Each structure stands twice: as C-alpha cells, then as structure tokens.
Amino acid sequence: MSVSQKTFLLYAFILLGGILAPFVFPNYIAQFATLWLMILFALTWDMMGGQMGYNSLGNIIFFGVGMYASAVVQIARLYEVAEYTSHSGAPKVDFGWTEYLSGMGFGIIAGALAAIFIAVILGRIVFGLRGPYFAIGTLGAAIAAGELVGAWDYIGGGGGITSLPFPGTGDERSLFFYFALFALALLTFAFLKWLYSRRYVLAVNAIRDDEDKAEAMGIHTLRYKTVTWAMSASFLGMAGAVYGNMAGFIEPLEVAFPTITFGIFMVLMALLGGKGTLWGPVLGAVVFHIIKEFTWTHFLGWQWVALGMLIIINVAYFQQGILGWAQEKWPDFFGLTVDESDTREAVEEASK
C-alpha cells in the first residue's frame, strides 16, 4: 500500500470516526469535544513553537480574547452589555435559533479579529526577545491578561459572564458544540496542511534554524513572525468563541485564560507528539488527552504528579516525540528513504 493510499484511509477514518463518535459514545460527547479543542491547541502552538522555534507560553491569551470578544458581540446585539454583566443580575433572556446562530457567527468572526489584533500588537513588543526570554515574556503577558480582564467591570470583572443560553435541548446543545469544535479542528488542520506545502514553511524553518542567517538571506523575519502568530491567534480566537458558549460561563482565570492548564497543555501536546510536524501535534493531543482523562478519573489527587512525570520523561528522554521516534524506527512505513551512499560518506567524513 502506497503512502498516498495510507494517508487517504487515515483521513477517511478520522472523518468518519469524528462524525460517528457522539452517536456511538453518547455519554462521552464532552470528552470528545474537548479532544478536538486539544488538537486545535497543539496545532496552533506548533506554528510558532515547532515550525519557527519561538516557544510561546502565552498563546492562551488569544483563546481568552476570542472568548470575551465573542461574548460582548453576542450580548451587544440583544442587550446593553454593562446591564447584562452587572452583578445585580442579567436581564431575562428570550430569543430563538435565528438570533442565537447569527449572534454566534458574528461572535466567532469578532473573536478571530480581536485575537489577530492582539497578536500583532503583542508581537511588536515581544518579538525583540528570543529563546527563554521570549517564553517568559509571553507567559507574563498571559498572566497579566487574566488579571486585567478580572478587573474590568464592564465585561463582568472577576465575577465573569454567563453565556447566552442555548435555545435547544440538552442533547442538541451537546451535539452542536461537539460538531462546532470538530469543524474548527478540521479547518485548522486543512489550512496548515495547505500552508506547509507552500514556500512559506521554508522561510519559517530558516528562522527556526538560524534567524540571523535568515535575515542575511533577505527573509523579512519580523513579518513572518507576526503573520504566523496572527494566523495561529485567529484559530485560537474562534475556538475561544465556541468554547465560551459551550462552557456556559466565562470567568477570566479558570475559563478564559487558564495558563497553568490549557496554556501548558498545548505546549506539552506538541512536544509529546513531535513538534515541527503536521501530524505530531495531533498524535500528541490524542495521547495526552487519553492520559489526562484516565488520571483525572482514576487517580484524582495524583493527576498532576502523573502529568509532571510525563513532562519530565518527554523533555529528558523523548525529545523527538512519538512521531519522530516512530519515523526513526519504521522509516519505510512513513515513506522515508535513506540514501546509503550519502550515509556512508557522512560516516567516513566523521571518522577522519
């Protein structure tokens, strides 16, 4: 079986499995929906961390910005935002499918645009940093974002915002948000598959390998960094818009800007699967989500110990990730070939 045939079967399996999963396993719809969110997290983080070598710890900013921007747009179409978010109580909500779906559509667009705007502004500030300084700078920005939003009373402050109620039944609600996150994950993957087939990927990989040499070659590194982060932010903003409605309640530190959970998870998933690849983050997200759900269910209280051990093993002994290890062990399965003459010459050169 050729590599193209294997790829086609894999795509068909994922698409069919994604469509059937909520009907075959109706008791686990929320877990499957979260899995698609995890895949989107890992793919978008890898755009900067894997392909470009800029390991951000603050990508969760765009998730939260998208969530709040969407909520404000959805509420503003029907009510006065300050009145709705007032701690004295929101007004009585009564609307149908048309108002909800149109509002959510505008909210998703607003979430993407707001995230792009923040990415461009923040990039101008932090892209002067490199290596661990960039990581720490973005982490500080994420923590600050949650605190700033928590102090903004217009959007609910630390008390949060109750999302507009879903007009359908509970089962309809579960299926709706499952397929919304499923579609977003597929959209993200399809876009990145197309993007990584363009010359763009050569430029960002050059920045990852040696940014100074890339600049000397004429690559506009700041432009590529800004555009890449903005693209990553747009998908995270849309995901935040959907997840905010799915959660039913938007709170700044635990839901919108959960730096120590979702913010760290997206990094770990990409590293676990194999960063700098298309399928590595997907594989890492699936494995991580299974481990997370298992430990949260059967080892409650020890789940953070298990995840900490996973991080240590991954970073210390498994840096190439699952996909990198599999490609080294079974290169023929992945359609990888090694030129024996080049290998022999390299060995001879190294032995001199």
Rosetta blueprint (number, residue, H / E / L):
1 M L
2 S L
3 V H
4 S H
5 Q H
6 K H
7 T H
8 F H
9 L H
10 L H
11 Y H
12 A H
13 F H
14 I H
15 L H
16 L H
17 G H
18 G H
19 I H
20 L H
21 A H
22 P H
23 F H
24 V H
25 F L
26 P H
27 N H
28 Y H
29 I H
30 A H
31 Q H
32 F H
33 A H
34 T H
35 L H
36 W H
37 L H
38 M H
39 I H
40 L H
41 F H
42 A H
43 L H
44 T H
45 W H
46 D H
47 M H
48 M H
49 G H
50 G L
51 Q L
52 M L
53 G L
54 Y L
55 N L
56 S L
57 L L
58 G L
59 N L
60 I H
61 I H
62 F H
63 F H
64 G H
65 V H
66 G H
67 M H
68 Y H
69 A H
70 S H
71 A H
72 V H
73 V H
74 Q H
75 I H
76 A H
77 R L
78 L L
79 Y L
80 E L
81 V H
82 A H
83 E H
84 Y H
85 T L
86 S L
87 H L
88 S L
89 G L
90 A L
91 P L
92 K L
93 V L
94 D L
95 F L
96 G L
97 W H
98 T H
99 E H
100 Y H
101 L H
102 S H
103 G H
104 M H
105 G H
106 F H
107 G H
108 I H
109 I H
110 A H
111 G H
112 A H
113 L H
114 A H
115 A H
116 I H
117 F H
118 I H
119 A H
120 V H
121 I H
122 L H
123 G H
124 R H
125 I H
126 V H
127 F L
128 G L
129 L L
130 R L
131 G L
132 P H
133 Y H
134 F H
135 A H
136 I H
137 G H
138 T H
139 L H
140 G H
141 A H
142 A H
143 I H
144 A H
145 A H
146 G H
147 E H
148 L H
149 V H
150 G H
151 A L
152 W L
153 D H
154 Y H
155 I H
156 G L
157 G H
158 G H
159 G H
160 G L
161 I E
162 T E
163 S L
164 L L
165 P L
166 F L
167 P L
168 G L
169 T L
170 G H
171 D H
172 E H
173 R H
174 S H
175 L H
176 F H
177 F H
178 Y H
179 F H
180 A H
181 L H
182 F H
183 A H
184 L H
185 A H
186 L H
187 L H
188 T H
189 F H
190 A H
191 F H
192 L H
193 K H
194 W H
195 L H
196 Y L
197 S L
198 R L
199 R L
200 Y H
201 V H
202 L H
203 A H
204 V H
205 N H
206 A H
207 I H
208 R H
209 D H
210 D L
211 E H
212 D H
213 K H
214 A H
215 E H
216 A H
217 M L
218 G L
219 I L
220 H L
221 T H
222 L H
223 R H
224 Y H
225 K H
226 T H
227 V H
228 T H
229 W H
230 A H
231 M H
232 S H
233 A H
234 S H
235 F H
236 L H
237 G H
238 M H
239 A H
240 G H
241 A H
242 V H
243 Y H
244 G H
245 N H
246 M H
247 A H
248 G L
249 F E
250 I E
251 E L
252 P H
253 L H
254 E H
255 V H
256 A H
257 F L
258 P L
259 T H
260 I H
261 T H
262 F H
263 G H
264 I H
265 F H
266 M H
267 V H
268 L H
269 M H
270 A H
271 L H
272 L H
273 G H
274 G L
275 K L
276 G L
277 T L
278 L L
279 W H
280 G H
281 P H
282 V H
283 L H
284 G H
285 A H
286 V H
287 V H
288 F H
289 H H
290 I H
291 I H
292 K H
293 E H
294 F H
295 T H
296 W H
297 T H
298 H H
299 F L
300 L L
301 G L
302 W L
303 Q H
304 W H
305 V H
306 A H
307 L H
308 G H
309 M H
310 L H
311 I H
312 I H
313 I H
314 N H
315 V H
316 A H
317 Y H
318 F L
319 Q L
320 Q L
321 G H
322 I H
323 L H
324 G H
325 W H
326 A H
327 Q H
328 E H
329 K H
330 W L
331 P L
332 D L
333 F L
334 F L
335 G L
336 L L
337 T L
338 V L
339 D L
340 E H
341 S H
342 D H
343 T H
344 R H
345 E H
346 A H
347 V H
348 E H
349 E H
350 A H
351 S H
352 K L
